[in-house]
C-alpha cells in the first residue's frame, strides 16, 4: 500500500510539474513582458485547471477535490513553488523544486509528513516526441510539442500524453532543468526554452486535465517561500 502511494505521488508530481511553465496571456502585463524580454521570468502565475473524466464513475467534482481547480506557481532562479487549491479556496498541497539539488518535495496541507525524490532517472519510456504546428490562442502564436510516455516495469502506472504550447517571448533558463530527466522534461525545456502557455494532459486512466493562466504577476520573489516547514518529516520516494 505504501509503495503504491509513493508511485501515485510520483506520477501526480510528474503530471503537475510539467505545468509549472506558463506564459503571459493578459494585456495588463504586456509592458512587464517587454521589459523582461532579455531576462528570465520571476513572479507568480495563477492557473485555472479543468478536467474531463475518462470513466463514468468519476465526477469532475471528485477530481477537483483530489487535485484542485486552481494552482499558483511562483518561480525564481529555477526554484519553483506550486500550491493547489479547491474551488472554495482550500489549500490541498504544496510542491517545491530545488534545481541546485535537483530535488522535488511535496506535502499536503496540515500534514507533518512530506515526500522527496530526485527526477534524475526517467522512470517512463518516451514513445512519441513530436513537434506540433504553431497554434494561435488569445492572439498569441504558440509553438507546440507532444510527448507520450509509458511506464518502465511498473504495472501500477499508465501511459500518459502531454500537449504543450509555448510562447517563446517568455524565457526560462533550461540549464536549471538539465538533470530533470523524468518525463523528458529536460529535453522539452532545452528545445523551447520558455514557459508553457497552455497544456493538456491525458493521464491514461481517469481524466484529461487542461491548464491555462488566468493571472500573471511579475515581481521580486522572496526566497523564503522555498523553505519547507521546520517540523515537516520528509520520506524518500524511490
N, C-alpha and C positions, 0 to 999 in steps of 0.2 A: 504494500500500500504506500509506504514511504517513497520507494523508488518511483512508483507511478506518479506520485505527487510532484517529485522533482522533475520528471520528464515533462509533465504537463506545464510546469512553471517555466522550464527552459523553452518549450515550444511557444508558450504565450509571450515570453520575453522577446523571442525572435520575431514573432508576428508584429508586436507592437513597437519594437525598437526601430524597425525599418521605417516607422512613421515619424521618427524624431526629426527628419529633414523636411520642412515645409516652407515654401517661398511666399513672398508677399503678393497679395491679390488686391488689396484695398488702396484706393487712390489717396487716402489720407496719409499713407506712409510713403508715397512715391518720392517725395523730396528727400526723405531719410535714406531711401534706397540709392538715389542718385549720389548722395554724399558719401555712401559707404561702398560705392561700386568697385573700389580698389582694395577693399578690406574684407575680412570675414565677418559674417553676421554675429552679433552679440545681442541678446534680448530674449523676449518671451513670445511664444505663439500659442494661441488658443485654437483648438480643433473641435469641430463637430464630427462625431462618429455615428454612422448609420449602419444598420445590419439587415441582411436578407437571410432568413433561416433556410437551411437546406433540408431540414426534417420537419414533418408536420407536428411532431410532439414538442418542438422547441419554439417558444414565442419570442418576439422581439424584446418584450419587457423582461423576460427571464435572462436574455443575453445581456441586456443593458445593465441589469442588476449585478451581473457577474463581472462584466468587462468595462462598464462605463459608457456614457454617451458624450462625455466631454473630456478633453485632455489638455493640460497646459504643459508646454515644453519650453525649457529655458536652457540656453547654450552659452558657453564662454570658453574660448580656447580649446574646443574639442570636448570639454566636460559637458555632460547633459543631465538635466533633471526633468523627469516627467511625473505628472500627477494625474491620476484618473479619478473622475467624479461621476456619480449618477446624475440623472436629470434633475433631482431635487437638490443637488449640490453636495451630497455626502462624498467625502474622500474615501476612495477604495484602496488605492495602492500608490506607492512612490517607487520610482526606478531611477537609478543613477548609473551613469557610465563614466569611468575614470580612464582616460586614454593613456595616462602615464603608466598605469599598471595593467592596462587592457582588462579591466575588471567590470563586470556587471553586478549590480547589487539591487535587490528588490525586497520590499517589505510591505505588508498590509497595514492599513490604519489600525491603531490601537493594539498592535501585536508586539511582543517582546522578542520575536524571532524573525530573522530575515534570511535571505539566501544569496550566495555569491558564486560566480563562476567566470572563468576566462574563456572568451569565444575564439581562442586561437586555433581550435580544431573544428573543421566543418563536419558536423555530425549528419549532414544531409548531402546527397549526391545531386549535382546540378544536371538536369536532363534537358533544359532549354534555357538559352541566354540569347535573347533576340532583340535587336534594335527595332523600335516601332516608328511608324510615320509620325511626323510632327502633328500636334493637335492644338487647336486654338480654344482656349477656355477663358471666359471673362476678359476677352480681348488680348490675352497673353499667348504667345506662341510657345508651346511646350515640347520638349524632347522626351520621347518615350522609350522605355525598355521593359521587357517582360522576362521574368525569371521563374522557372518552375523547378522545384526541388523535391526529392523523395528521401525518406529516412534510410540510413545505413544500419542494417542489422538491428532494427528497433520495431518490433511488432506492435508497439503501443502508439506509434506515430503514423502520420498520413502524409501523402504528397500534398504540397502547397504551391499555389501560384500567386505571384505578385506582379501587378502592373504599376509601374512608377512613371510619373510625368514631372519633368524638371523644368524650372525656369533658370536659365544659366546666368541671369543678371544677379542672382543672389549666391555668393560664393561661400564654400566651406573648404576647410583645409583637409585634403584627402590623406595627408601623411598621418593625421591623428587616428586614422582607422585602418592603417596598413595591416595590423595584426588581427583585425576583426574578420576572421575567416568564415564564421558561421553564416550560412545563407548567402555566401559570396558577396557580403556587403562591402568588403574591401574592393572588389572588382567593380561593383556598381558605382561607388563613390570615386574611384580612380578614373572612371570614364566620364562621369557627369560633373564632378567637382562642384556640385551645387545642391540646393535644397529642393526637396520634392514638393511640388505644388498640390498634386492630387495623387492618391493611391488607392487601389482596390486590392483586397486580399481574399483569396478563396482558401480557407484553412483545410479543405479536403473532406470534412466530415460533418460540420454542424452549421456553419454560416459563412457568408461573404460580408466583409466589412469594407466600408469606404471612409476615407479621412479627408477633410478639407478645412483649410484655415478660415476662421471667421473673425479673428482679430490678431494683429501683429503689432508688437510694441518693441522697437529697438531701444535698448537702454543699457547702461552700465550695470553688469550683474555682480552682485556681492558673492564672492567665492564661498562664503559660509554656507550657502544653501546646499552645497555638495557634501557637507559634513553629515554623517549619519548620527542618529540619536545615541547618546553615550551608553545607555543601558541595553541597546539592541544586541542580541546574540546572533552571530552570522554562521550559518551552516554552509559548508561547501557542497555544491551540486556537481557531481562527476558525470 
